[in-house]
Amino acid sequence: MLVSLGGCLRPDAPIIVITATPSPEALGQPAFATNTPSALNGNATVAPIVVTQIITATPAQTNTPFPYPWTDENAVMSGICFEAANDSAGTLFVLRSAEEHIRLYGLADESQLCRQPVIRSAFEFAGGRVLAGLWSRGTGCTARHDVLGIDRDDDIKQIIIRLRFVSEGDCNYELVRPFWIGLDGAADYDIDIEVS
């Protein structure tokens, strides 16, 4: 069983492994317990938890090559709050300059859908790089975009990316899934991302 503080396992967090072991009393050792007030009755004894192994090494990150002719830029747009992303779901954004990028952040702030100002992240537009993407909305437990096809025609300067949005599970959660990419040398291309 893997446990991490805060309920999520981050790639940079140490991993603590807690396993079932005999209680200290069964091993003839003194028990560890605290008399900590409980939310239930105000005066309870907390049962011992025995940590049998602590792995303190941070898992190494791997640089797996991205299998598509673009960079994954979801992190650049992660500062947009859920409410603003949900409101913009289905709208394609093709940003060709830092000014357009700043303007999009400004629109999210001006919408007053976010409780706090949008967290802004930089994107390098040099060399004809383009930031393109959208958010898709669904209901379920998980959501993803599957790439169905990519057409890049350098003669007519057009890029078409076909995706399928998939939401899975019987959960009644509102889901908003980002698909944001960086395209090299595409500043003068017509870019379309089709989602089915």
Secondary structure, DSSP 8 states (H G I E B T S, - for coil): -EE-GGGS--TTS-EEE------TTTTTS----EEE--TTTS-EEE------EEE-S---------SSSSEE-TTTTTTS-HHHHHHHTT--EEE-SHHHHHHHHHHHHHTT-SSS---------GGG-EEEEEEEEEEEEEEEEEEEEEEEETTTTEEEEEEEEEEEEEEEEEEEEEEEEEETT-TTSEEEEEE-
